[in-house]
């Protein structure tokens, strides 16, 4: 029989051990990483991959499915769980709020269980992994999602427990929506080509198009520290 109070207490201690650093540079990196705007090129590269490797009808269905993933994950975490459980974020928790390292006074909305960032990123990552079926892409989007999750702990706006539960919601949502898509694709009989070739994945996605998407992803990874450095530099000029 688990003790909920002990779990919550452990979650708080774990947060304080993982939260923040003494580095203004890494503060900047995590602040940039967690923003939406920096990932717009990656989102556009994903759309490019889908357009290049699907019929128009199938592309429209895929866009709807990706939107559905976001609706489900955000609906469960933000619309249902946060007001239902009303668990304070670390930055608003009276017990530890003055012990939490915060960056640029960013505290976010007061309730944080479950993490929408974790659910959204893992929902998209799992759906894309199942759709494209490429090992390097799968590894890369999981790394992207994990760093996104850690950035929320680093900034002190989520407990590790918020993140873990958000990840579970994201994984299940991605799996669920992919099953719906598979059913629709089979009914439409207009899915990906499914050619067996070194130039294509098992699901018919062009390896060269996947490499382009990965190039954009890793270029963004490389650009984020530069943005953080420039922000820090001009802040102190």
N, C-alpha and C positions, 0 to 999 in steps of 0.2 A: 504494500500500500504506500503510494508516494505522498509526500508532504508538500502541498502546494506552496506553503510559505517558505520552505527550504529551497524549492526550485526558484521562486521569485528572488530570494536573497542571493542565491548563486548567480542568477542572471544579472543582478546589479553589480556584484563583484567582478564578474566577467566583463561587463561593459566598461567598468572603470579601468580594468587592465588593458583593454583593447582600444579605448577611446583616446584620440588626439596624440600629439607628440610635442616636442620642444622645437619643432622645425616650422618656420613660417613658409618655407618652400613647399613642404608636404601639405600644410594647411591649404595652400593655394591649389595644389594638384587635386586634392580631394574635393575642394569646392567646385573646380571646373568640371571634374569627372562626373559629378552628380547632377549637373545641369542638363536640360533637355536639348538646348540649342547646339551644343557641341557634337551631338550624335545625329544631326540632320543629314550630313553627307553619308553616314553609314545607312540610315533609313532609305535614302535615295538610291544607294548602291543595291540594297535589297530589292527595292521596287524594280530597278533595272534588271536584276537577275530574274525576277518573276516575269517581266515583260518579254525578255529574250527567250525564255524557255517554256512559255505557255501560250495557248490560244487566247484570244481576247476574252472569250467567255470564261475560260478557266482562270485567267488573271483577275477578272472581276470577282469571281467566287473566292479566290485566295485573299484578295483585299478585304472582302467581307469577313472571312474567317479570322484574319489577323485582328481586325477590329473587334470581332466577337471575343477573342482571347482577352483583349484589353478591357472590354466591357465586363466580362465575368470576373477577372482578377481585381479590377478596381471596384466593382460592385460589392464583392465579398469583403475585401479589406477595408475600403473607405466608407461605403454606404452602410454596410451591416456591422462589421466587427468593431470598428473604432468607436462609434457611438454606443454600441451594445456593451462592450467590456469597459470602455472609458478608462483605459489604463494610460496614465500620464507618460509622455515621452520623458527620457532622462533629463532633458533640458527644462522640464516643467515639474518634475517629481520633487516635492518638498524635502524628501529625505536626502537626495543626492544632487540636486540641481546646482548647488554651489561647488560641487566637487568635479563636475563634468567640464571638460575642455570644450569650449565652443569657438567657432571661427566666424569672424565678422559679425558677431552678435546674432548669428542665424540659429533660431530656436524652433522654427516650424510650428504648425498647429499643435495644440496641447496634447491630443491623444495620438498614440502611435501603434497600437496593436490591432491589426497586423500591418507589416510593412508593404505598402503599395509598390514601392520601388522593387523590392525583392520579388513580389508576385508577378508584376508586369514583365520584368526582365527575364525571369525564368519561364514564364508562360510563352513569350515570344521565342526564346532560345530553344525550348523543347519542341515547339511547333516547327520551327525552321529546321532543326536537326532531323526530325522525322520526315519532313517534306523532301529535303535535298539529299540526305543520306551520303554525306561526305565526312570522313573522319577528321580531317584538318579543320573544316568549317565547324563541326560539332565541338571539337576541343576549344576553338577560338571563341565561339559564342558563349560557352560555359565560363571561360575565363572572364569575358566581358561582363557576364551577369554576376559572377562572384565578386569582382572588384567593385561593381556597382553596389552590391550588398554591403561590402566592407566599408565603403565610403560613408554609408549612413551611420554605421557604428562609430567610425572615426570622428564624424561631425557631431556625435552625441545625440542624434535625433531618434535613434532606435536602439532598443536592447537587442542582444543576440537572439533572444527568444522571439521577439517581433520578426526578426529576419528569418529565422528557421521556419516559423509557421507560414510566413509569406512565401518562402521557397516551396513548401509543400503545396500550397494553394496554386502557385504558378505551374508546377510540374503537372499536377492533376488537371488543371485547366487546359494546358497545352495538349496533353494526351486526349482529353475529352473532345476538344475542338478538332483535333486531327482525325479522330474516329468519325466525326460528323463529315469532315471534308472527304475522307476516303469513301464513305457511303455515297455522297453526292457525285464524286468523280466517277465511281463505278457506274452509277445510273446514267451519267452524261456520256460515258464512254469517250471522254475527250481529255484524259489526263496527259501526263508527260509521255514521251515516246517510249521510254523504257528500253532503249537500245543497249546492247551489251558491247561496250567499247571502252578503251582506256581514256577516250576523250569525253565520256559521259558517265554520270553516276548511275546506280541501279534504277533510280527514279527518272532518269532521262535529262538531268541537268548538266549543262556544259561545264567541264572542268575549268576551261579558260575564263568563263563568266564568274565562276566561283572564286577563282584566283583574283579577279578584279575586285570583287566584293571584299575579299580578305585584305587586299592591298589598301583599300580605303579604311578598313577597320584598324589595321596596324599603323597606318599613317596618322590616324586620329590618336591612337595610343601615344605615338611619338610626339605629336603636336601639343598635347595637353601639358606636359612639363614646360614647354616653351611658353605657352600662354601664361602659366602660373608664374614663371620667372619674370616675364615682361610686366605682369600685373604687380608683382612684388617690387620690381625695380622702379617703376614709375610712381608707385605709391610713396616711395621714400625720397623721390627727387624734390 
